[in-house]
Amino acid sequence: MLADKHIALGITGGISVYKMCTVVRLLKKAGAHVRVIMTQSATEFVSPLTFSTLSQEEVIVSLWPQNKHSSTSLGVKHIDIGLWADVMLVAPATANTIAHLAYGYAEDVIGTTVLALRCPLIVAPTMDIDMWENEATQDNLTTLQSRGHFIIPPESGELASGLSGMGRLAEPETIVRFIDDVINKTPCDLKKKKILITAGPTHEPIDPVRFIGNRSSGKMGFALANAAALRGADVTLISGPVSLATPKNVKRIDVQTAEEMNKAVMANAKKQDVIIMS
């Protein structure tokens, strides 16, 4: 089911970079189109030439041309890849990379590409056991999952340090199966469809301090908006007062009262193909 799918691979600097050579070969064998981007540290383990040969595509390592006085051919390739990809995999994802993704850093070609994505993101962590179990790493992974990103759990076994435990990068066959599952479970069958979703409570003020409201969390509506956006829809989310992050590629309109909710829905309803009142 990977035939003719567009797979972006973000490769970072971990010892298990060598496994990604097999991942690229398996994806190509399945008929996928693969484009590889690498951090500078990843090139210390495997050269870009290797991945270029395996993928039969240019490998991007930097946002900038090697000779800034004679070439501007790189253009905005992080944007191009963000629009081109059906799914992006970051692997091996080091603790440093996971932290940068969680906080939205855009200091290298992988960070900028992830911020420009319009497709599902898969992260495959790998690191030593103590780094994996560190509270900061687990918090960062939770943040990524809360945004609708997918995590391929590491495996347990002997690690590069000589220790044994969780932290090994999943095997190439496992990674490719995971990519296939994500693509098949998030089909882009809602492209060009406009969907309006309402979510969350409304607050009716009694005075400047008190209000009458309800216990709606908004989580259902936000989950629906995220799922619709992943499937390619143009999503408008009208939300009451909640403390939830806006799903990626979703237009959000905040309201407070039922009257404001009604006005926002009526103002946008005629443009929609589907309206979901959640």
C-alpha positions in Angstrom: 0.0 0.0 0.0 3.0 2.3 -0.1 3.2 2.4 -3.9 3.5 6.0 -5.2 3.3 7.4 -1.7 5.6 10.3 -0.8 7.7 9.7 2.3 10.0 12.3 3.8 12.7 11.0 6.1 14.3 13.2 8.7 17.5 11.6 9.8 19.3 12.8 13.0 22.6 12.0 14.6 22.3 8.7 16.5 24.4 5.6 16.2 21.4 3.7 14.7 21.5 5.9 11.6 22.7 2.8 9.8 19.3 1.2 10.1 17.8 3.9 8.0 19.7 2.7 5.0 17.5 -0.5 5.2 14.4 1.6 5.8 15.0 3.5 2.6 15.6 0.3 0.6 12.4 -1.3 1.9 10.3 1.8 1.1 11.7 2.0 -2.4 11.1 -1.7 -2.9 7.5 -1.1 -1.8 7.2 1.5 -4.6 7.3 4.7 -2.4 9.0 7.9 -3.4 11.5 8.8 -0.7 13.2 12.2 0.0 15.8 12.3 2.8 16.8 15.3 4.9 19.7 15.0 7.4 21.1 17.0 10.3 24.7 17.8 10.2 25.4 15.4 13.0 23.8 12.5 11.1 26.3 12.9 8.4 29.0 12.0 10.9 27.6 8.4 10.9 26.5 7.9 7.3 27.2 10.1 4.3 24.5 11.9 2.4 25.8 10.2 -0.8 24.7 6.8 0.6 21.1 8.0 1.1 21.1 9.8 -2.2 22.1 6.6 -3.9 19.5 4.5 -2.1 16.7 7.0 -2.6 17.7 8.2 -6.0 17.0 11.7 -4.9 18.9 14.7 -3.7 19.6 14.7 0.1 19.2 18.0 1.9 21.5 18.7 4.8 21.3 22.5 5.2 18.9 25.3 4.6 21.7 27.2 2.9 23.7 26.5 -0.3 27.3 25.4 0.2 28.6 28.4 -1.8 26.3 31.3 -1.0 28.0 33.4 -3.7 27.3 31.1 -6.6 24.1 29.2 -5.8 20.6 29.7 -4.5 19.2 26.4 -5.7 18.0 25.3 -2.3 15.2 27.9 -2.3 12.5 26.9 0.2 12.9 23.1 0.0 11.6 22.6 3.5 8.3 24.1 2.3 8.3 22.0 -0.8 8.8 18.8 1.2 6.2 19.9 3.7 3.7 20.1 0.8 5.0 17.1 -1.1 5.0 14.5 1.7 2.2 12.1 2.5 3.9 11.3 5.8 7.2 12.3 7.5 9.3 10.1 9.6 12.0 11.5 12.0 14.4 8.6 12.8 16.5 8.0 14.6 15.0 10.7 16.8 17.5 11.6 19.5 16.5 13.2 22.9 17.8 16.5 21.6 15.7 16.3 18.4 12.6 15.3 20.3 13.1 18.3 22.6 13.5 20.7 19.7 10.4 19.3 18.0 8.3 19.6 21.2 9.3 23.3 21.5 9.0 24.1 17.9 12.7 25.0 17.2 13.4 25.7 13.6 17.2 25.9 13.7 17.9 23.2 11.1 16.3 21.7 8.0 14.4 19.0 9.9 12.9 21.5 12.4 11.8 23.9 9.7 10.3 21.0 7.6 8.3 19.7 10.5 6.8 23.1 11.2 5.8 23.3 7.5 4.2 19.8 7.3 0.7 19.3 6.1 0.8 15.5 6.7 1.2 13.1 9.6 4.5 13.1 11.5 6.0 9.9 12.9 8.8 10.0 15.5 11.0 7.0 16.2 13.1 7.7 19.4 16.4 6.1 20.1 18.8 6.9 23.0 20.3 5.3 26.1 18.0 3.9 28.8 18.6 6.7 31.3 17.9 9.4 28.7 14.8 7.5 27.6 13.4 7.3 31.1 14.3 10.9 32.0 11.2 12.9 32.9 12.0 15.7 30.4 12.2 13.2 27.5 8.9 11.6 28.5 7.2 15.1 28.8 8.4 16.0 25.4 7.0 12.8 23.9 3.7 13.4 25.6 3.7 16.9 24.1 4.2 15.5 20.6 1.5 12.9 21.0 -0.9 15.5 22.3 -0.5 17.3 19.0 -1.6 14.2 17.1 1.9 13.0 16.1 2.7 9.3 16.1 5.5 7.7 18.2 7.2 4.4 17.3 8.2 3.0 20.7 11.9 2.0 21.0 12.8 -1.6 21.7 14.6 -3.2 24.6 18.0 -4.8 24.3 21.7 -4.1 24.3 22.5 -0.4 23.8 25.6 1.3 22.3 26.7 2.2 25.8 26.9 -1.5 26.8 23.8 -1.1 29.1 20.7 -3.1 28.4 17.1 -1.7 28.4 14.7 0.4 26.5 16.1 2.7 23.9 17.0 0.7 20.8 15.6 2.0 17.5 12.8 -0.2 16.2 13.9 -2.6 13.4 13.5 -1.4 9.8 10.7 -3.8 9.1 8.7 -2.5 12.1 9.2 1.1 11.0 8.0 0.4 7.5 4.9 -1.4 8.7 4.2 1.5 11.0 4.5 4.0 8.2 2.1 1.8 6.1 -0.4 1.7 8.9 -0.3 5.5 9.4 -0.9 6.2 5.7 -3.7 3.7 5.5 -5.4 4.9 8.6 -5.1 8.6 7.7 -6.2 8.7 4.0 -6.3 12.1 2.4 -9.9 11.6 1.3 -11.2 14.9 2.5 -9.1 17.2 0.3 -10.9 20.3 -0.8 -13.7 19.6 1.6 -14.7 22.4 4.0 -15.6 21.2 7.5 -16.9 23.3 10.4 -16.7 21.9 13.9 -17.9 23.4 17.2 -16.3 22.4 20.5 -16.1 23.3 24.2 -18.5 25.1 26.6 -20.1 28.5 26.6 -20.1 30.9 29.5 -23.1 33.2 30.1 -22.0 36.0 32.4 -24.0 36.9 35.5 -21.7 39.8 36.4 -18.0 40.6 35.8 -16.9 37.7 38.1 -19.6 34.9 37.9 -21.0 33.0 34.9 -23.2 30.1 34.1 -21.4 27.4 32.1 -21.1 23.7 31.5 -18.4 21.0 32.0 -17.6 20.4 28.3 -13.9 20.0 27.8 -13.8 20.5 24.1 -11.6 17.4 23.6 -13.9 15.6 21.3 -14.3 18.6 18.9 -10.5 19.2 18.9 -9.8 15.5 18.2 -12.3 15.6 15.3 -10.7 18.8 13.9 -7.3 17.2 14.1 -8.4 14.0 12.4 -10.2 15.9 9.6 -7.2 18.1 9.0 -4.9 15.1 8.8 -7.2 13.7 6.1 -6.8 16.9 4.1 -9.9 18.9 5.0 -10.0 22.7 5.3 -11.2 22.8 8.9 -12.8 25.7 10.8 -13.0 25.1 14.6 -15.3 27.3 16.6 -14.4 26.8 20.3 -15.7 28.0 23.6 -13.3 28.8 26.4 -10.9 25.9 26.7 -7.1 25.5 27.4 -6.4 23.2 24.4 -3.8 23.8 21.7 -5.1 24.4 18.2 -4.6 21.4 15.9 -2.2 21.9 13.1 -3.7 23.4 9.9 -7.0 24.2 11.6 -8.5 27.7 11.6 -9.8 28.5 15.1 -12.4 31.0 16.1 -12.8 31.6 19.9 -16.1 32.5 21.4 -17.4 32.9 25.0 -21.3 32.9 25.0 -23.9 30.8 23.2 -24.9 33.9 21.2 -21.3 34.4 20.0 -21.2 30.7 19.1 -24.4 31.0 17.1 -23.2 34.1 15.2 -19.9 32.5 14.4 -21.6 29.3 13.1 -24.1 31.2 11.0 -21.4 33.4 9.6 -19.4 30.4 8.4 -22.0 27.8 7.7 -22.8 28.6 4.0 -19.2 27.9 3.0 -19.0 24.4 4.5 -19.5 21.0 3.1 -20.0 19.4 6.5 -20.9 20.8 9.9 -20.2 18.8 13.1 -21.7 20.2 16.4 -19.6 18.5 19.1 
